[in-house]
Amino acid sequence: MAPPQLAAIRGFGQAAPKVQLHIEIDSPNRLEQRVLDGSLHLAVGPFPEPVAGLEYRVLYREEQGLYCASPHPLFSHSGQKGLAEQVAAASLATRGYLGRQELDLLGMQEGAAMVDNVEGRAMLILSGNYIGFLPPHYADAWVAPGLLRRIAPERYSTHLDFKIITRRGARATRTVLALIERLVEAAANAGEGRT
């Protein structure tokens, strides 16, 4: 299932076709800083640690699965025997903004690469040198042709809460409020479709 931001952008674009959207992809830390300094009106992403001066509202929860690519030794691993040891010995493409969360889940001391966006993480995993967490809706494009495999979903699954952030005390324009409303509505509708 696609993230609800797509439905929100579609609905907002149809309701306000003359409004020019400016969308940027960046690390959660940088997005928080850009909202704080006023260069962005809002941001959507996984923001694990609240920052003073920002307001956070949970939009939706996104499942994250552990993946490896076809050249990786874990791709052909079957069963549970020795899996935890192989996973702990693998090179992880980690997300720096999550601190030790992924490392602790996998029994690792440190990550081998760090990237703060899903596109970069997917590239590292697809190289066959790394394992890493991806949302299943994103990974499915590579799972279907056999390029990626999800590793033990019953054991190595986690979730990220995606939030919308705005600067505390900032006066939002009607346009910004309309976009926030679309985001909240799309997230609620997506949540209903998952049950």
LOMI-566934 format. One record per residue (C-alpha): residue number from 1; chain; x, y, z. Coordinates in steps of 0.05 Angstrom, whole numbers. Layout:
N
[NUM, "A", [X, Y, Z]]
...
***
This chain:
195
[1, "A", [0, 0, 0]]
[2, "A", [27, 68, -20]]
[3, "A", [38, 120, 34]]
[4, "A", [-21, 167, 46]]
[5, "A", [19, 228, 24]]
[6, "A", [5, 209, -49]]
[7, "A", [-71, 213, -39]]
[8, "A", [-63, 278, 0]]
[9, "A", [-21, 310, -56]]
[10, "A", [-71, 285, -109]]
[11, "A", [-130, 314, -71]]
[12, "A", [-95, 379, -54]]
[13, "A", [-73, 388, -126]]
[14, "A", [-144, 378, -151]]
[15, "A", [-173, 426, -99]]
[16, "A", [-119, 479, -108]]
[17, "A", [-89, 471, -177]]
[18, "A", [-57, 540, -178]]
[19, "A", [-17, 529, -114]]
[20, "A", [55, 512, -127]]
[21, "A", [80, 456, -81]]
[22, "A", [153, 452, -63]]
[23, "A", [172, 383, -38]]
[24, "A", [240, 364, -11]]
[25, "A", [268, 298, 12]]
[26, "A", [319, 304, 68]]
[27, "A", [339, 272, 134]]
[28, "A", [290, 279, 192]]
[29, "A", [339, 323, 230]]
[30, "A", [347, 371, 171]]
[31, "A", [272, 374, 160]]
[32, "A", [261, 392, 233]]
[33, "A", [314, 447, 227]]
[34, "A", [282, 474, 163]]
[35, "A", [213, 477, 197]]
[36, "A", [244, 511, 258]]
[37, "A", [279, 564, 216]]
[38, "A", [216, 577, 175]]
[39, "A", [244, 555, 108]]
[40, "A", [191, 499, 106]]
[41, "A", [119, 507, 129]]
[42, "A", [113, 434, 149]]
[43, "A", [147, 367, 141]]
[44, "A", [125, 294, 143]]
[45, "A", [171, 239, 166]]
[46, "A", [194, 194, 222]]
[47, "A", [217, 240, 277]]
[48, "A", [236, 196, 336]]
[49, "A", [258, 250, 386]]
[50, "A", [216, 314, 394]]
[51, "A", [252, 380, 385]]
[52, "A", [232, 441, 426]]
[53, "A", [194, 492, 385]]
[54, "A", [159, 441, 340]]
[55, "A", [90, 410, 343]]
[56, "A", [84, 337, 324]]
[57, "A", [22, 300, 302]]
[58, "A", [23, 225, 285]]
[59, "A", [-6, 213, 216]]
[60, "A", [5, 138, 208]]
[61, "A", [47, 79, 228]]
[62, "A", [89, 46, 174]]
[63, "A", [114, -25, 177]]
[64, "A", [188, -37, 165]]
[65, "A", [217, -104, 145]]
[66, "A", [289, -128, 141]]
[67, "A", [313, -142, 70]]
[68, "A", [373, -169, 33]]
[69, "A", [388, -173, -42]]
[70, "A", [399, -235, -84]]
[71, "A", [476, -232, -81]]
[72, "A", [475, -231, -5]]
[73, "A", [487, -297, 33]]
[74, "A", [423, -288, 74]]
[75, "A", [382, -289, 10]]
[76, "A", [387, -365, 6]]
[77, "A", [382, -378, 81]]
[78, "A", [323, -421, 100]]
[79, "A", [294, -435, 169]]
[80, "A", [313, -405, 236]]
[81, "A", [376, -445, 252]]
[82, "A", [435, -398, 253]]
[83, "A", [394, -340, 227]]
[84, "A", [405, -294, 286]]
[85, "A", [480, -304, 282]]
[86, "A", [482, -291, 207]]
[87, "A", [440, -229, 215]]
[88, "A", [483, -202, 272]]
[89, "A", [546, -214, 230]]
[90, "A", [518, -179, 168]]
[91, "A", [533, -107, 147]]
[92, "A", [473, -63, 163]]
[93, "A", [452, -1, 125]]
[94, "A", [427, 37, 186]]
[95, "A", [386, 100, 196]]
[96, "A", [426, 148, 238]]
[97, "A", [365, 184, 265]]
[98, "A", [341, 120, 300]]
[99, "A", [403, 114, 344]]
[100, "A", [413, 42, 368]]
[101, "A", [341, 18, 356]]
[102, "A", [356, -24, 294]]
[103, "A", [424, -47, 320]]
[104, "A", [393, -73, 385]]
[105, "A", [337, -109, 348]]
[106, "A", [389, -146, 306]]
[107, "A", [441, -158, 360]]
[108, "A", [493, -114, 327]]
[109, "A", [545, -68, 356]]
[110, "A", [549, -19, 298]]
[111, "A", [523, -5, 229]]
[112, "A", [566, -12, 167]]
[113, "A", [534, 46, 129]]
[114, "A", [488, 102, 149]]
[115, "A", [435, 135, 106]]
[116, "A", [374, 175, 126]]
[117, "A", [328, 164, 66]]
[118, "A", [294, 103, 38]]
[119, "A", [323, 112, -32]]
[120, "A", [395, 110, -8]]
[121, "A", [381, 52, 37]]
[122, "A", [349, 13, -20]]
[123, "A", [411, 25, -63]]
[124, "A", [457, -1, -9]]
[125, "A", [414, -63, 2]]
[126, "A", [407, -77, -72]]
[127, "A", [483, -76, -79]]
[128, "A", [484, -142, -42]]
[129, "A", [534, -117, 9]]
[130, "A", [484, -95, 62]]
[131, "A", [419, -114, 96]]
[132, "A", [370, -62, 120]]
[133, "A", [299, -42, 137]]
[134, "A", [251, -18, 84]]
[135, "A", [176, -8, 82]]
[136, "A", [145, -68, 46]]
[137, "A", [104, -24, -1]]
[138, "A", [171, 6, -25]]
[139, "A", [210, -60, -27]]
[140, "A", [155, -98, -66]]
[141, "A", [180, -71, -133]]
[142, "A", [245, -110, -122]]
[143, "A", [215, -169, -85]]
[144, "A", [169, -188, -143]]
[145, "A", [226, -199, -194]]
[146, "A", [269, -234, -142]]
[147, "A", [320, -180, -129]]
[148, "A", [303, -171, -55]]
[149, "A", [278, -218, -2]]
[150, "A", [247, -202, 65]]
[151, "A", [285, -236, 122]]
[152, "A", [242, -272, 175]]
[153, "A", [184, -222, 179]]
[154, "A", [158, -254, 242]]
[155, "A", [223, -239, 277]]
[156, "A", [252, -177, 243]]
[157, "A", [196, -127, 237]]
[158, "A", [189, -58, 265]]
[159, "A", [147, 4, 254]]
[160, "A", [159, 78, 245]]
[161, "A", [109, 131, 265]]
[162, "A", [105, 183, 210]]
[163, "A", [87, 251, 237]]
[164, "A", [71, 319, 209]]
[165, "A", [111, 375, 242]]
[166, "A", [99, 449, 243]]
[167, "A", [133, 506, 281]]
[168, "A", [100, 519, 348]]
[169, "A", [65, 586, 349]]
[170, "A", [72, 597, 273]]
[171, "A", [10, 624, 240]]
[172, "A", [-9, 576, 185]]
[173, "A", [-39, 602, 121]]
[174, "A", [-104, 575, 93]]
[175, "A", [-64, 538, 41]]
[176, "A", [-20, 504, 93]]
[177, "A", [-80, 487, 136]]
[178, "A", [-115, 457, 74]]
[179, "A", [-54, 413, 59]]
[180, "A", [-50, 390, 132]]
[181, "A", [-124, 373, 129]]
[182, "A", [-113, 331, 66]]
[183, "A", [-54, 295, 98]]
[184, "A", [-94, 278, 160]]
[185, "A", [-154, 256, 119]]
[186, "A", [-112, 212, 73]]
[187, "A", [-76, 180, 132]]
[188, "A", [-143, 165, 166]]
[189, "A", [-171, 135, 102]]
[190, "A", [-109, 93, 92]]
[191, "A", [-115, 68, 164]]
[192, "A", [-187, 47, 153]]
[193, "A", [-165, 8, 91]]
[194, "A", [-114, -31, 131]]
[195, "A", [-163, -60, 182]]
***
